Amino acid sequence: MLVSAKEMLEKAKAGKYAVGQFNINNLEWTKAALLTAQECNSPIILGVSEGAGKYMTGFKTVAAMVKAMIEELGITVPVALHLDHGTYEGCYKCIEAGFSSIMFDGSHYPIDENVAKTKELVEVCAKKGMSLEAEVGSIGGEEDGVIGKGECADPNECKQIADLGVTMLAAGIGNIHGKYPENWEGLSFETLDAIQKLTGDMPLVLHGGTGIPEDMIKKAISLGVAKINVNTECQLSFADATRKYIEAGKDLSGKGFDPRKLLAPGTEAIKATIKEKMELFGSVGKA
């Protein structure tokens, strides 16, 4: 069922586990994510970047597909449809399209402007029963053309945003979108701890979940992270499985070129990756 992310994340924070956000890029991605969540009896957040939304012809198409798929597949676990790294304008488009959750990424604005825009969206989302994620401090790497250096967030600015009544808060703690470089210094747990102390029960969000060592993931969860985003790892799994299928010449055998067969190994690889992450995050059996 399609729900706000509020309740699932509050339960996760209290239970010392995290709910995974898995970005969707097409029908296969969405189907794989939903079926795995149901199989694992785990809540799930389906993330949609503005670029992916445009690729899928618009947010209304995405919302209609997800809602119909939940019904057709008989999905009973909590599912949140969430805008990932949304612009101010993108947030309103997703509100209109029927998403159940949005992220407003105001981290590139001066803090006063971030606060003002976030406050406005908090009020709108409250009336709609939607959850809202805000961000302070940039996440490293590139996401839909937005490049961040990975600066750590100011804990006091995090408190300013948290006090507005947002559902969850993404704070830069040295995390990076995409693959992590060999010289990566790791997550700043000192920053994360300081943020949690000032924001209390606020569920915190860890972006760039691909490539972070398991021990760091578990420590982040112990320090208040209740939502972890994974995208690149699913893309890499899909690409690897599809490459092996084609290199083995299976697309040339019988009707192996049929898209339903051609995309099947990659889809199964996504499911395996999502299941592995749900087990690591501790959300299995928590629906």
Backbone as JSON, one array per atom type, in Angstrom:
{
  "sequence": "MLVSAKEMLEKAKAGKYAVGQFNINNLEWTKAALLTAQECNSPIILGVSEGAGKYMTGFKTVAAMVKAMIEELGITVPVALHLDHGTYEGCYKCIEAGFSSIMFDGSHYPIDENVAKTKELVEVCAKKGMSLEAEVGSIGGEEDGVIGKGECADPNECKQIADLGVTMLAAGIGNIHGKYPENWEGLSFETLDAIQKLTGDMPLVLHGGTGIPEDMIKKAISLGVAKINVNTECQLSFADATRKYIEAGKDLSGKGFDPRKLLAPGTEAIKATIKEKMELFGSVGKA",
  "N": [[0.84, -1.19, 0.0], [0.4, 2.28, -0.69], [2.0, 4.73, 1.12], [2.76, 7.48, 3.37], [6.15, 8.14, 4.35], [6.52, 8.56, 6.99], [5.59, 7.03, 9.34], [6.88, 4.53, 8.98], [9.56, 5.26, 9.15], [9.78, 6.39, 11.68], [9.31, 4.14, 13.23], [11.53, 2.65, 12.45], [13.68, 4.21, 13.39], [13.22, 4.08, 16.15], [13.49, 1.36, 16.48], [16.09, 0.82, 15.84], [16.94, 0.16, 13.2], [17.12, 0.47, 9.58], [15.25, 1.8, 6.85], [15.32, 1.01, 3.46], [15.85, 3.15, 0.68], [15.24, 2.66, -2.6], [16.13, 3.51, -5.75], [14.07, 3.92, -8.63], [13.94, 3.26, -12.12], [12.59, 2.38, -14.31], [9.96, 0.13, -15.49], [10.87, -2.5, -14.89], [12.69, -2.09, -12.76], [10.98, -1.06, -10.81], [9.12, -3.15, -10.43], [10.86, -5.18, -9.53], [11.75, -4.08, -7.1], [9.36, -3.82, -5.59], [8.41, -6.5, -5.46], [10.51, -7.72, -4.07], [10.43, -6.37, -1.62], [7.96, -7.26, -0.69], [8.45, -10.01, -0.51], [10.42, -10.01, 1.45], [9.01, -9.0, 3.52], [9.23, -6.3, 4.2], [9.22, -2.76, 4.81], [9.43, -0.25, 2.25], [11.02, 2.34, 0.34], [10.48, 3.94, -2.62], [12.56, 5.6, -4.65], [12.62, 8.44, -6.77], [14.36, 10.24, -8.99], [14.55, 13.56, -10.42], [15.5, 13.42, -12.99], [15.08, 10.71, -13.66], [12.33, 10.69, -13.47], [11.62, 12.35, -15.58], [12.62, 10.79, -17.67], [10.87, 8.65, -17.56], [8.65, 9.75, -18.66], [7.31, 11.56, -17.04], [6.12, 12.64, -13.77], [3.47, 12.0, -13.19], [3.0, 9.74, -14.73], [4.75, 7.96, -13.49], [3.67, 7.81, -10.87], [1.15, 6.73, -11.43], [1.87, 4.26, -12.52], [3.19, 3.02, -10.34], [1.16, 2.9, -8.38], [-0.75, 1.29, -9.69], [0.76, -1.03, -10.04], [1.25, -1.86, -7.42], [-1.31, -2.64, -6.72], [-1.92, -4.64, -8.68], [0.07, -6.56, -8.22], [-0.49, -7.31, -5.69], [0.68, -6.13, -3.42], [1.33, -5.74, -0.04], [2.94, -4.65, 1.9], [4.23, -1.63, 3.5], [4.69, 1.05, 1.28], [6.46, 3.79, 0.14], [6.32, 6.41, -2.16], [8.7, 8.41, -3.4], [10.12, 11.56, -4.05], [13.39, 12.18, -5.09], [16.07, 14.19, -4.15], [14.77, 16.66, -4.85], [13.93, 19.63, -6.67], [12.63, 22.9, -5.84], [10.51, 23.48, -7.56], [10.1, 20.95, -8.63], [9.17, 19.54, -6.43], [6.56, 20.49, -6.07], [5.4, 19.55, -8.41], [5.44, 16.79, -7.97], [3.82, 16.6, -5.73], [1.4, 17.3, -6.86], [1.2, 15.19, -8.67], [0.67, 12.96, -7.15], [2.47, 11.65, -5.47], [3.65, 10.1, -2.41], [5.51, 11.1, -0.77], [8.16, 13.47, -0.49], [11.39, 14.86, -1.3], [12.95, 17.81, -0.54], [15.65, 19.37, -1.73], [17.39, 21.68, -0.5], [19.97, 22.3, 0.0], [21.89, 23.69, -1.42], [21.22, 26.29, -1.25], [21.53, 29.45, 0.55], [21.37, 29.17, 4.12], [19.16, 30.53, 5.28], [17.37, 30.81, 3.15], [16.97, 28.14, 2.5], [15.69, 27.33, 4.84], [13.32, 28.91, 4.7], [12.01, 28.01, 2.32], [11.76, 25.29, 2.88], [10.12, 25.37, 5.15], [7.74, 26.31, 4.06], [7.06, 24.12, 2.41], [6.75, 22.13, 4.33], [4.34, 22.83, 5.52], [2.56, 22.51, 3.38], [2.84, 19.77, 2.81], [1.96, 18.68, 5.2], [-0.78, 19.18, 5.14], [-1.48, 17.51, 3.08], [-0.88, 15.03, 4.01], [1.61, 13.96, 3.52], [5.05, 12.84, 3.61], [8.13, 14.58, 4.29], [11.39, 15.16, 3.28], [14.35, 16.87, 4.1], [17.44, 18.64, 3.35], [20.73, 19.28, 4.55], [23.94, 20.53, 4.09], [26.12, 19.37, 1.58], [25.86, 16.41, -0.47], [28.45, 14.4, -1.63], [29.77, 13.97, -5.02], [27.87, 13.38, -8.08], [24.49, 14.06, -8.92], [21.96, 13.91, -11.06], [23.16, 16.03, -12.5], [23.74, 17.85, -10.52], [26.4, 18.78, -8.64], [28.18, 17.91, -5.8], [30.53, 18.6, -3.19], [30.72, 17.15, -0.94], [30.71, 18.23, 1.63], [30.67, 18.37, 5.2], [27.73, 18.67, 7.16], [26.51, 21.5, 9.06], [25.81, 21.04, 12.37], [24.15, 22.77, 13.87], [22.7, 24.13, 11.91], [21.33, 21.97, 10.94], [19.63, 21.48, 13.08], [18.05, 23.76, 12.93], [16.58, 23.27, 10.59], [15.36, 20.82, 11.24], [13.71, 21.6, 13.32], [11.61, 22.73, 12.0], [9.74, 20.88, 11.5], [10.06, 18.82, 9.65], [9.9, 15.49, 8.2], [12.09, 13.84, 7.97], [15.69, 14.0, 7.87], [18.34, 14.7, 5.73], [21.75, 14.76, 6.03], [24.88, 15.98, 5.17], [27.66, 13.95, 5.67], [30.15, 13.38, 4.76], [29.51, 11.55, 2.87], [28.98, 10.13, -0.44], [27.61, 10.31, -3.74], [27.29, 7.66, -6.12], [30.2, 5.71, -7.13], [32.6, 5.17, -4.57], [35.7, 6.85, -4.14], [39.1, 5.56, -4.01], [40.61, 6.93, -2.15], [38.84, 7.83, -0.27], [37.78, 9.27, 2.76], [35.99, 8.24, 4.54], [32.94, 8.05, 6.59], [31.88, 10.8, 8.61], [31.51, 10.26, 11.73], [31.55, 11.71, 14.0], [30.36, 14.13, 13.28], [27.8, 13.15, 12.61], [26.94, 12.14, 15.1], [26.83, 14.51, 16.58], [24.81, 15.83, 15.21], [22.63, 14.12, 15.66], [22.31, 14.42, 18.42], [21.36, 17.01, 18.59], [19.03, 16.95, 17.11], [17.39, 15.03, 18.12], [14.72, 12.76, 18.12], [14.43, 12.78, 15.41], [14.33, 11.07, 12.35], [17.23, 10.25, 10.58], [18.91, 10.56, 7.4], [20.87, 8.66, 5.18], [22.54, 9.28, 2.37], [23.92, 7.99, -0.74], [24.43, 5.21, -0.39], [25.69, 3.11, -1.69], [28.56, 1.15, -1.65], [29.51, 1.86, 0.86], [31.19, 0.57, 3.62], [30.06, -2.32, 5.5], [30.31, -2.21, 8.32], [30.38, 0.5, 8.79], [27.86, 1.25, 7.91], [26.24, -0.03, 9.82], [27.08, 1.28, 12.13], [26.27, 3.88, 11.54], [23.5, 3.55, 11.56], [23.15, 2.98, 14.26], [23.56, 5.48, 15.25], [21.35, 6.98, 14.64], [20.54, 6.99, 11.94], [17.92, 6.26, 9.81], [17.05, 5.83, 7.31], [18.3, 4.74, 4.28], [19.83, 5.37, 1.23], [19.97, 3.71, -1.89], [21.21, 3.33, -5.08], [23.16, 3.36, -7.25], [24.37, 0.82, -6.87], [22.38, -1.02, -7.55], [22.11, -0.39, -10.23], [24.63, -1.14, -11.19], [24.57, -3.9, -10.68], [22.48, -4.69, -12.34], [23.53, -4.01, -14.87], [25.8, -5.66, -14.99], [24.72, -8.29, -14.92], [23.18, -8.25, -17.24], [25.11, -7.82, -19.18], [26.6, -10.22, -19.01], [24.7, -12.06, -19.89], [24.37, -11.32, -22.57], [27.0, -11.52, -23.53], [27.31, -14.23, -23.32], [25.89, -15.03, -25.42], [23.21, -15.6, -25.26], [21.13, -14.06, -26.07], [20.96, -14.59, -28.7], [20.03, -17.06, -28.97], [17.27, -19.08, -29.65], [14.41, -17.37, -28.64], [15.78, -15.47, -27.23], [16.26, -12.82, -27.51], [13.98, -11.51, -26.93], [12.62, -8.85, -25.13], [11.58, -9.38, -22.58], [12.94, -11.62, -21.82], [15.57, -10.85, -22.21], [15.93, -8.8, -20.34], [15.47, -10.06, -17.98], [17.61, -11.4, -16.42], [19.02, -9.18, -15.39], [17.01, -7.94, -13.92], [16.54, -9.86, -11.93], [18.98, -9.68, -10.68], [18.88, -7.14, -9.57], [16.88, -7.56, -7.69], [18.19, -9.35, -5.98], [20.24, -7.72, -5.0], [18.76, -5.74, -3.64], [17.51, -7.31, -1.67], [19.73, -8.17, -0.22], [20.6, -5.72, 0.82], [18.39, -4.99, 2.39], [18.54, -6.94, 4.35], [20.98, -6.24, 5.52], [20.38, -3.67, 6.46], [18.48, -4.26, 8.32], [15.71, -4.31, 8.03], [14.12, -6.42, 7.27], [11.21, -8.34, 7.73], [9.96, -6.34, 9.14], [7.72, -5.06, 8.27]],
  "CA": [[0.0, 0.0, 0.0], [1.19, 3.51, -0.81], [1.85, 5.51, 2.35], [3.81, 8.41, 3.74], [7.28, 7.44, 4.97], [6.64, 9.01, 8.39], [5.45, 5.97, 10.34], [7.9, 3.5, 8.8], [10.86, 5.76, 9.6], [9.74, 6.53, 13.14], [9.48, 2.77, 13.76], [12.91, 2.25, 12.19], [14.55, 4.95, 14.32], [13.01, 3.51, 17.49], [13.91, -0.04, 16.48], [17.51, 0.74, 15.49], [17.19, -0.38, 11.87], [16.91, 1.48, 8.56], [14.45, 1.47, 5.67], [16.06, 1.33, 2.24], [15.26, 3.8, -0.49], [15.82, 2.1, -3.82], [15.66, 4.33, -6.87], [13.49, 3.2, -9.77], [14.25, 3.89, -13.4], [11.64, 1.88, -15.32], [9.03, -0.89, -14.99], [11.61, -3.63, -14.3], [13.23, -1.65, -11.48], [9.86, -0.91, -9.89], [8.6, -4.49, -10.15], [11.87, -5.87, -8.72], [11.76, -3.49, -5.76], [8.11, -4.15, -4.9], [8.36, -7.94, -5.18], [11.49, -8.03, -3.03], [9.91, -5.85, -0.36], [6.9, -8.17, -0.26], [9.09, -11.27, -0.15], [11.16, -9.81, 2.7], [8.1, -8.39, 4.5], [9.94, -5.09, 4.61], [8.8, -1.49, 4.22], [10.37, 0.2, 1.2], [10.83, 3.67, -0.25], [10.86, 3.98, -4.03], [13.07, 6.92, -4.96], [12.55, 8.88, -8.17], [15.04, 11.51, -9.22], [13.85, 14.34, -11.46], [15.94, 12.89, -14.28], [14.37, 9.46, -13.91], [10.93, 11.04, -13.7], [11.52, 12.85, -16.96], [12.85, 9.64, -18.55], [9.64, 7.84, -17.57], [7.66, 10.66, -19.28], [6.69, 12.48, -16.1], [5.8, 12.12, -12.45], [2.13, 11.4, -13.18], [3.16, 8.39, -15.26], [5.41, 7.16, -12.45], [2.72, 7.58, -9.78], [0.1, 5.83, -11.92], [2.48, 2.93, -12.66], [3.45, 2.45, -9.01], [-0.12, 2.6, -7.73], [-1.34, 0.14, -10.38], [1.59, -2.2, -9.8], [0.97, -2.28, -6.04], [-2.61, -3.34, -6.76], [-1.86, -5.84, -9.53], [0.98, -7.54, -7.62], [-0.96, -7.64, -4.36], [1.68, -5.69, -2.44], [0.68, -5.33, 1.22], [3.89, -3.96, 2.78], [4.19, -0.18, 3.3], [5.5, 1.56, 0.17], [6.42, 5.24, -0.04], [6.82, 6.89, -3.45], [9.44, 9.55, -2.88], [10.97, 12.36, -4.93], [14.76, 12.2, -4.59], [16.81, 15.43, -4.47], [13.85, 17.5, -5.61], [13.98, 21.1, -6.7], [11.42, 23.53, -5.31], [9.45, 23.29, -8.57], [9.85, 19.52, -8.75], [8.36, 19.11, -5.29], [5.14, 20.78, -6.33], [4.95, 18.64, -9.48], [5.2, 15.47, -7.36], [2.63, 16.75, -4.88], [0.25, 17.26, -7.8], [1.14, 13.89, -9.36], [0.18, 11.92, -6.26], [3.52, 10.99, -4.68], [3.31, 10.09, -0.99], [6.64, 11.65, -0.04], [9.07, 14.26, -1.33], [12.59, 15.44, -0.72], [13.36, 19.11, -1.05], [17.09, 19.55, -1.52], [17.73, 23.11, -0.46], [21.31, 22.4, 0.58], [22.74, 24.61, -2.17], [20.79, 27.65, -0.95], [21.92, 29.95, 1.87], [20.54, 28.5, 5.11], [17.89, 31.24, 5.49], [16.47, 30.48, 2.04], [16.64, 26.73, 2.69], [14.69, 27.3, 5.91], [12.06, 29.5, 4.24], [11.36, 27.13, 1.34], [11.42, 24.05, 3.57], [8.98, 25.67, 6.02], [6.56, 26.37, 3.19], [6.72, 22.77, 1.96], [6.28, 21.4, 5.51], [2.92, 23.15, 5.69], [1.82, 21.9, 2.26], [2.86, 18.31, 2.98], [1.13, 18.34, 6.37], [-2.18, 19.18, 4.69], [-1.68, 16.39, 2.15], [-0.52, 13.77, 4.67], [2.83, 13.47, 2.89], [6.29, 13.01, 4.36], [9.06, 15.52, 3.65], [12.82, 15.07, 3.62], [15.12, 18.08, 3.81], [18.87, 18.37, 3.34], [21.7, 20.29, 4.98], [25.28, 20.04, 3.75], [26.0, 18.69, 0.29], [26.32, 15.04, -0.64], [29.48, 14.41, -2.66], [29.48, 13.32, -6.29], [26.9, 14.02, -8.98], [23.14, 13.52, -8.97], [21.19, 14.69, -12.03], [23.87, 17.24, -12.88], [24.09, 18.64, -9.35], [27.66, 18.27, -8.13], [28.48, 18.3, -4.43], [31.88, 18.25, -2.77], [30.66, 16.26, 0.21], [31.01, 18.93, 2.88], [29.87, 17.95, 6.35], [26.7, 19.64, 7.54], [26.62, 22.2, 10.34], [24.76, 20.5, 13.24], [23.2, 23.82, 14.29], [21.81, 24.35, 10.78], [20.46, 20.79, 10.91], [18.59, 21.69, 14.09], [17.13, 24.78, 12.39], [15.69, 22.62, 9.62], [14.58, 19.8, 11.96], [12.7, 22.28, 14.14], [10.5, 23.17, 11.15], [8.74, 19.82, 11.46], [10.26, 17.89, 8.54], [9.78, 14.1, 8.61], [13.42, 13.22, 8.01], [16.73, 14.97, 7.51], [19.58, 14.22, 5.11], [22.84, 15.66, 6.38], [26.17, 15.57, 4.61], [28.65, 13.52, 6.67], [31.27, 12.83, 4.0], [29.0, 10.53, 1.94], [29.14, 10.47, -1.86], [26.8, 9.6, -4.72], [28.09, 6.91, -7.07], [31.27, 4.89, -6.56], [33.5, 5.87, -3.66], [37.1, 6.8, -4.59], [39.99, 4.79, -3.12], [41.15, 7.79, -1.09], [37.72, 8.35, 0.53], [38.15, 9.31, 4.17], [34.98, 7.59, 5.36], [31.88, 8.89, 7.15], [32.23, 11.56, 9.82], [30.57, 9.88, 12.79], [31.54, 12.82, 14.97], [29.33, 15.04, 12.79], [26.51, 12.46, 12.74], [26.59, 12.1, 16.52], [26.47, 15.87, 16.99], [23.52, 16.13, 14.59], [21.58, 13.37, 16.36], [22.11, 15.0, 19.75], [20.6, 18.25, 18.47], [17.75, 16.74, 16.41], [16.58, 14.11, 18.92], [14.09, 11.59, 17.5], [14.31, 12.96, 13.96], [15.01, 10.06, 11.53], [18.27, 10.82, 9.72], [19.01, 9.88, 6.11], [22.21, 8.49, 4.63], [22.57, 9.16, 0.91], [25.15, 7.39, -1.25], [24.61, 3.96, 0.32], [26.5, 2.14, -2.44], [30.01, 1.14, -1.42], [29.89, 2.14, 2.25], [31.42, -0.7, 4.32], [28.96, -2.76, 6.36], [30.47, -1.76, 9.69], [30.0, 1.92, 8.83], [26.39, 1.28, 7.79], [25.67, -0.41, 11.12], [27.36, 2.34, 13.1], [25.4, 5.01, 11.19], [22.16, 3.22, 12.05], [23.18, 3.12, 15.72], [23.62, 6.91, 15.56], [20.12, 7.67, 14.26], [20.15, 6.89, 10.53], [16.76, 5.37, 9.68], [16.76, 5.7, 5.87], [19.56, 4.67, 3.52], [19.54, 5.4, -0.21], [20.79, 2.86, -2.75], [20.85, 3.45, -6.5], [24.25, 2.92, -8.11], [24.63, -0.62, -6.73], [21.37, -1.72, -8.36], [22.46, -0.16, -11.64], [25.8, -1.97, -11.5], [24.12, -5.3, -10.68], [21.68, -4.87, -13.56], [24.43, -3.95, -16.03], [26.68, -6.83, -14.98], [23.95, -9.48, -15.3], [22.77, -8.1, -18.65], [26.33, -8.0, -19.97], [26.92, -11.64, -19.03], [23.67, -12.71, -20.71], [24.66, -11.03, -23.98], [28.31, -12.08, -23.87], [27.15, -15.68, -23.43], [25.16, -15.27, -26.66], [21.86, -16.08, -24.98], [20.16, -13.26, -26.82], [20.94, -15.1, -30.07], [19.49, -18.42, -28.92], [15.81, -19.1, -29.57], [13.85, -16.01, -28.55], [16.52, -14.8, -26.17], [16.26, -11.38, -27.77], [12.72, -10.96, -26.4], [12.96, -7.97, -24.0], [11.22, -9.98, -21.3], [14.02, -12.55, -21.48], [16.81, -10.09, -22.2], [16.02, -7.99, -19.13], [15.2, -10.88, -16.79], [18.76, -11.59, -15.52], [19.3, -7.92, -14.72], [15.95, -7.73, -12.94], [16.81, -10.75, -10.81], [20.17, -9.14, -10.0], [18.4, -6.01, -8.75], [16.17, -8.16, -6.55], [19.2, -9.91, -5.07], [20.91, -6.59, -4.35], [17.82, -5.13, -2.69], [17.35, -8.23, -0.53], [20.98, -8.1, 0.55], [20.61, -4.45, 1.54], [17.36, -5.03, 3.42], [19.07, -7.76, 5.44], [22.01, -5.44, 6.18], [19.75, -2.53, 7.14], [17.67, -4.78, 9.42], [14.28, -4.04, 7.83], [13.4, -7.65, 6.93], [10.24, -8.74, 8.73], [9.53, -5.18, 9.92], [6.53, -4.42, 7.69]],
  "C": [[0.88, 1.24, 0.0], [0.92, 4.4, 0.39], [2.94, 6.57, 2.44], [4.94, 7.61, 4.39], [7.39, 7.71, 6.47], [6.63, 7.84, 9.38], [6.55, 4.93, 10.21], [9.26, 3.95, 9.32], [10.9, 5.99, 11.11], [9.93, 5.17, 13.81], [10.92, 2.31, 13.59], [13.87, 2.93, 13.17], [14.45, 4.36, 15.72], [13.56, 2.09, 17.6], [15.36, -0.27, 16.09], [17.77, -0.06, 14.21], [16.92, 0.73, 10.85], [16.05, 0.93, 7.43], [15.25, 1.88, 4.44], [15.22, 2.12, 1.25], [15.99, 3.26, -1.7], [15.24, 2.86, -5.01], [15.15, 3.47, -8.01], [13.73, 3.99, -11.05], [13.31, 3.46, -14.53], [10.74, 0.82, -14.68], [9.77, -2.02, -14.29], [12.12, -3.28, -12.9], [12.12, -1.63, -10.43], [9.32, -2.27, -9.46], [9.56, -5.25, -9.25], [11.83, -5.38, -7.28], [10.52, -3.91, -4.97], [8.05, -5.63, -4.53], [9.34, -8.33, -4.07], [11.02, -7.55, -1.67], [8.83, -6.79, 0.19], [7.49, -9.49, 0.23], [9.79, -11.16, 1.21], [10.28, -9.26, 3.83], [8.73, -7.13, 5.1], [9.27, -3.85, 4.04], [9.83, -1.07, 3.19], [10.01, 1.6, 0.74], [11.34, 3.61, -1.68], [11.28, 5.4, -4.36], [13.01, 7.23, -6.44], [13.25, 10.22, -8.28], [14.28, 12.28, -10.31], [14.25, 13.85, -12.84], [15.22, 11.61, -14.64], [12.9, 9.72, -14.17], [10.7, 11.53, -15.11], [11.68, 11.71, -17.96], [11.59, 8.79, -18.67], [8.42, 8.65, -18.0], [6.91, 11.55, -18.31], [6.26, 11.82, -14.81], [4.4, 11.49, -12.39], [2.17, 9.98, -13.71], [3.74, 7.46, -14.2], [4.42, 6.8, -11.35], [1.64, 6.59, -10.2], [0.64, 4.4, -12.02], [2.66, 2.27, -11.29], [2.15, 2.04, -8.33], [-0.77, 1.36, -8.37], [-0.57, -1.14, -10.09], [1.39, -2.75, -8.38], [-0.32, -3.11, -6.0], [-2.51, -4.66, -7.51], [-0.99, -6.93, -8.92], [0.55, -7.95, -6.21], [0.04, -7.28, -3.27], [0.98, -5.16, -1.18], [1.63, -4.62, 2.17], [3.82, -2.46, 2.53], [5.18, 0.25, 2.21], [5.35, 3.08, 0.12], [7.01, 5.57, -1.41], [7.4, 8.28, -3.22], [10.25, 10.26, -3.96], [12.35, 12.47, -4.31], [15.48, 13.45, -5.07], [15.96, 16.38, -5.32], [14.18, 18.97, -5.56], [12.67, 21.62, -6.1], [10.24, 23.28, -6.27], [9.08, 21.81, -8.7], [8.99, 18.99, -7.62], [6.88, 19.33, -5.55], [4.58, 19.9, -7.45], [4.61, 17.26, -8.91], [4.02, 15.49, -6.41], [1.38, 16.62, -5.74], [0.08, 15.88, -8.42], [0.66, 12.76, -8.46], [1.26, 11.11, -5.57], [3.1, 11.01, -3.21], [4.39, 10.74, -0.13], [7.52, 12.44, -0.99], [10.32, 14.63, -0.54], [12.82, 16.79, -1.38], [14.83, 19.3, -0.71], [17.42, 21.04, -1.64], [19.14, 23.36, 0.03], [22.21, 23.39, -0.14], [22.32, 26.07, -1.98], [21.45, 28.13, 0.34], [20.94, 29.39, 2.9], [19.19, 29.19, 5.31], [16.88, 30.91, 4.39], [16.04, 29.01, 2.11], [15.54, 26.6, 3.73], [13.33, 27.79, 5.42], [11.3, 28.58, 3.29], [10.93, 25.81, 1.99], [10.19, 24.26, 4.45], [7.68, 25.7, 5.22], [6.1, 24.97, 2.79], [6.25, 21.89, 3.12], [4.78, 21.6, 5.67], [2.07, 22.5, 4.6], [1.72, 20.39, 2.45], [1.99, 17.87, 4.15], [-0.34, 18.26, 5.98], [-2.49, 17.99, 3.81], [-1.39, 15.03, 2.78], [0.72, 13.13, 4.06], [4.03, 13.64, 3.82], [7.24, 13.89, 3.57], [10.47, 15.31, 4.19], [13.5, 16.37, 3.22], [16.6, 17.73, 3.85], [19.68, 19.58, 3.78], [23.09, 19.73, 4.7], [25.19, 19.22, 2.48], [26.51, 17.26, 0.34], [27.32, 15.04, -1.8], [29.06, 13.7, -3.93], [28.43, 14.07, -7.09], [25.58, 13.29, -8.97], [22.34, 14.42, -9.89], [21.83, 16.04, -12.34], [24.24, 18.15, -11.73], [25.32, 18.03, -8.71], [27.93, 18.81, -6.73], [29.87, 17.84, -4.05], [31.9, 17.33, -1.56], [31.03, 16.93, 1.52], [30.13, 18.4, 4.0], [28.91, 19.07, 6.75], [27.03, 20.28, 8.88], [25.49, 21.68, 11.24], [23.72, 21.53, 13.67], [22.22, 24.16, 13.17], [20.84, 23.17, 10.64], [19.32, 20.96, 11.9], [17.58, 22.72, 13.62], [16.1, 24.14, 11.46], [14.79, 21.59, 10.33], [13.45, 20.44, 12.74], [11.5, 22.77, 13.34], [9.4, 22.11, 11.07], [8.86, 18.9, 10.26], [10.19, 16.46, 9.08], [11.15, 13.47, 8.83], [14.44, 14.22, 7.49], [17.95, 14.27, 6.92], [20.66, 15.24, 5.43], [24.14, 15.12, 5.81], [27.14, 15.19, 5.71], [29.84, 12.86, 5.96], [30.84, 11.76, 3.02], [28.96, 11.06, 0.51], [28.18, 9.66, -2.72], [27.73, 8.84, -5.68], [29.16, 6.09, -6.38], [32.17, 5.75, -5.67], [34.93, 5.75, -4.16], [37.96, 6.05, -3.57], [40.5, 5.63, -1.95], [40.05, 8.41, -0.21], [38.06, 8.23, 2.01], [37.14, 8.63, 5.09], [33.96, 8.58, 5.9], [32.38, 9.6, 8.4], [31.2, 11.24, 10.91], [30.5, 10.93, 13.88], [30.45, 13.83, 14.59], [27.94, 14.42, 12.98], [26.04, 12.44, 14.19], [26.13, 13.47, 17.01], [25.09, 16.25, 16.45], [22.4, 15.41, 15.34], [21.27, 13.98, 17.73], [21.25, 16.26, 19.7], [19.21, 18.04, 17.85], [16.88, 15.68, 17.09], [16.06, 12.91, 18.15], [13.94, 11.7, 15.99], [15.03, 11.84, 13.22], [16.01, 10.74, 10.59], [18.45, 9.94, 8.48], [20.46, 9.84, 5.64], [22.11, 8.28, 3.12], [23.87, 8.48, 0.49], [25.46, 6.07, -0.58], [25.46, 2.93, -0.39], [27.97, 2.26, -2.08], [30.44, 1.49, -0.02], [30.07, 0.8, 2.96], [30.32, -1.03, 5.32], [29.1, -2.25, 7.79], [30.1, -0.28, 9.85], [28.49, 2.08, 8.74], [25.76, 1.01, 9.15], [25.91, 0.67, 12.17], [26.48, 3.56, 12.83], [23.98, 4.78, 11.7], [22.1, 3.39, 13.56], [23.17, 4.58, 16.16], [22.43, 7.69, 14.97], [19.73, 7.63, 12.8], [19.04, 5.85, 10.4], [16.35, 5.17, 8.22], [18.09, 5.73, 5.14], [19.22, 4.53, 2.03], [20.52, 4.53, -0.99], [20.29, 3.02, -4.18], [21.94, 2.84, -7.38], [24.46, 1.41, -8.06], [23.62, -1.45, -7.53], [21.67, -1.57, -9.84], [23.63, -1.04, -12.06], [25.43, -3.45, -11.58], [23.36, -5.62, -11.96], [22.59, -4.93, -14.79], [25.3, -5.2, -16.12], [25.93, -8.08, -15.45], [23.53, -9.44, -16.76], [23.95, -8.33, -19.57], [26.67, -9.5, -20.1], [25.95, -12.43, -19.91], [23.99, -12.54, -22.2], [25.99, -11.63, -24.39], [28.26, -13.6, -24.02], [26.36, -16.06, -24.69], [23.74, -15.75, -26.46], [20.78, -15.28, -25.7], [20.04, -13.74, -28.27], [20.35, -16.51, -30.15], [17.98, -18.39, -28.75], [15.25, -17.69, -29.62], [14.49, -15.24, -27.4], [16.59, -13.31, -26.32], [14.99, -10.71, -27.27], [13.06, -10.1, -25.17], [12.65, -8.58, -22.64], [12.28, -10.99, -20.85], [15.35, -11.82, -21.34], [17.01, -9.33, -20.89], [15.85, -8.79, -17.85], [16.41, -11.08, -15.89], [19.1, -10.32, -14.73], [18.27, -7.63, -13.63], [16.16, -8.6, -11.71], [18.01, -10.27, -10.0], [19.79, -7.97, -9.1], [17.72, -6.55, -7.5], [17.15, -8.7, -5.51], [19.92, -8.8, -4.3], [20.02, -5.95, -3.3], [17.64, -6.01, -1.45], [18.57, -8.18, 0.39], [21.03, -6.84, 1.4], [19.57, -4.44, 2.66], [17.82, -5.85, 4.62], [20.12, -6.98, 6.23], [21.39, -4.32, 7.01], [18.87, -2.98, 8.32], [16.18, -4.6, 9.26], [13.46, -5.27, 7.48], [12.47, -8.04, 8.08], [9.66, -7.59, 9.55], [8.32, -4.46, 9.32], [5.37, -4.52, 8.66]]
}
